[in-house]
């Protein structure tokens, strides 16, 4: 880290350094960038030199700082996660960063007050810490630099491993489209800031001239085909970088262990006691290809970028049947495969009215702007042409609605563009909520919400018949709604 940290600090200080050198013009401000960079490098090096950690029978302690000392401690009985990440800067020297968390959600980019980051320790030490802290072994304690006794990891049972044939699902994740959009936005931003016109390039002029001489329909087809190829290539590359070497295993101590990544490797452990269910995600393109991904509903996983990127991914995009097999292996049963109860037709009318009404409002607004002369006529005409697709989406959203109660799990499914089937343990719910809007009251529908201290925080059974929804809520949390259902009062 004495080699890595100064380089990273210099890179972070480049904007200040370059600004001072370009605009200082010999003034004292010119030295400000150099002083700022020197202070940043000194702070980083002193952080590496003074960082120490110690594990006692009661807590994990971490000390650092030369001029400004910092001390942190986390009780061992509160530790719920040990997330081991090895970025390229770590892998150059066989190092890793161990994130020790207490199970509370962290919404920010940096470590929260209930998370302790050891950056960096050796890969072997990181795995030893994971085994020691999660398996609650009361072994003699040692610091990372004192040559502690090795903790032998227990054998693991393989549940799932990535298959190279699953690469065919990568183009249907649309991750490449996000990369293309971000790249185009970045290039446009810099070009606009620098007052640079890309049309000045002869290559760009040649391409534009070629498309100008080509029929419009053919230009659109060629552009769509080129974008499709580019998005597919980027999606496959992203799949390989994120999910290569993926392995889901179970350790004898009752812990699910997830490892994945090609350049940046990540290792996450989930105690099965904290598992509150699973969710099968089927975005529309992936669903059309017969694929899905599986995400754990577990307490203590960090939020911020979605459940799969937050550490709870149990299976990357793969065949739907394989996702159900993983659910059965993890939970001991597959509640997500239970036949679901369809919702009443009134729920269909609500979805059709929302989808079609939204497009009609958009078309009316565009027509008004065209009538005022602010826009041409074709935008509102295109909006009207989208009506059949809006109706199809509304119908598909209704077709995706469903719920069931099987054993100790409440199963709910909803969505069209991003359909999700969640199976939540009833004993993991923190209560039950029944809500209905004005329009739901008129239609005799309710929405049942299952709060859970894991995953998204709550899971909804949308637009179910009022009687069925109340019965479902009472069955999920027995006795909680009984006074409201019977009208009885305890007068003491």
C-alpha positions, 0 to 999 in steps of 0.5 A: 500500500505504500506503493499504491496509496501515493499514486492514488492520492496524486491522481485524486489531486490532479484537478487542483494541481493542474488548475494551480499550474495552468492559472497560477502564472508565477503567483503564490497560487501556483504552489498551492497545488503542489502543497495540497498534493504533498499534504494528501500524499503525506496523509495517505502514507501516514494512514498506511503506516499507522493503521493497526487492528486487533481482534479480542474475544469481545470486539474488533478494534482499529486505530489509525492516524498520526496527527489526527488519531482515529479509533473504532471498535465493533462488538463481535456479537453485532458483526453480520457481514464480512465483505472481501473485495480485491480490486486491481490495485490490491491484486497486484500485491495479493491484497484485499479489503475486508469490510466488517459490518454490523448488518445495518444498511449503508446508503452512502458511498463510504463506510458508515459508522457501523462498518469497519474497513481494513484496507488492505490485508493479505488475501489469506488474512481476509479469508481468515477474518471472514471465517473467524468473525462469522463463525463466532469461534472464540479463538486466541486473538491476534493482529494482522501483522503478528502472524496469527494462528491460521484458521482452517476454513471448513469444507464447502458444498457447491450450490451454483457456479457460472456456466459459460453458456450463460453468456447468451443472456448477457445482451438481454440485461441491457447493461451495455445500453447503460454504458453506451448512454453514459459514454455518449453523455460524457462525450457530449458534456465535454464537447459542449464545455470545450465548444467543440463540434464533432462534425469538424472531423472528416470521418464524422463528416463522411459518415454523416454524408453517407447516411444523408445519401441513404434512404431514411428507413435504411439509415434507421435500420443500419443505426439500430443494427450497429447499436444492437451489436455494440450493446451486445458486445459491451453487455457480454464484456460486463457479464464476464467482468462482473460474474466470471468465476461466480460460485455459490457455496454453503459452509457447514456453519450455516453460511452462504458464501458468494464469490465472483469477479474477473478483475475485481473479485468479491467475496460475500457471506450471508448467514442463513439465520439472517435469510428472510427469503429470495426474489427472482428478477425477470426484466422484460428482455431477459424474460423473453430469452427465458432467463432470470437472476436470483437475489437473496432477501437478507438483513445486513446487506449494503444498499445503494446499487440494487440488491444484486450489486449490494452483495445479495446476488445468488445467481447471475442472469441464467436460465429460469429453471436454474434460478428455481433450482438455486431457490430450492437449494438455498431455502430447502423448498421452492415457494417461488414456483407455487401456482399463484392466485390471479387478481380480479379483473378490476386490477386489469382495468386499473393497469389499462387505464394507467398505461393508456391514460398516460400516453393519451395525456402525453399526446394531448400535451404534445398536440397542444405544443404543436397547435401553439407552433412550438413543435411539429405535428409528428411527436403527438402522432408518434405518441398516439401510435404508442397506444397499442404498446401501452395497452399491451404493457398494461395487460402484461402487468396484470398478467404478472400479478399474483400471490400465494401463501405456502407454508411459512412463505408469502409469495407475491409477483408484480411488474412487467418491464422488471417483473419480480417474484418474491418469497418472504418468510412470515416470521421475518415480517415486522408487521403487516400494512393494508392500504387503499387509495380513493380509486382502490376503494371505489374498485373494492381493492387493497394493497397488502404490504409486508415490511421486512428488515431486509432486502427492499424493506417491504414487499407488496401484494398489489390490487387484491380483492378487499376480502382476500387481502384482509384474509391474506394479511391475517394469515401472514401475521396471525392475530394482528388484524383480528380485532379489526376484522371482528369489530371486537374491542377489549374494554379491560 
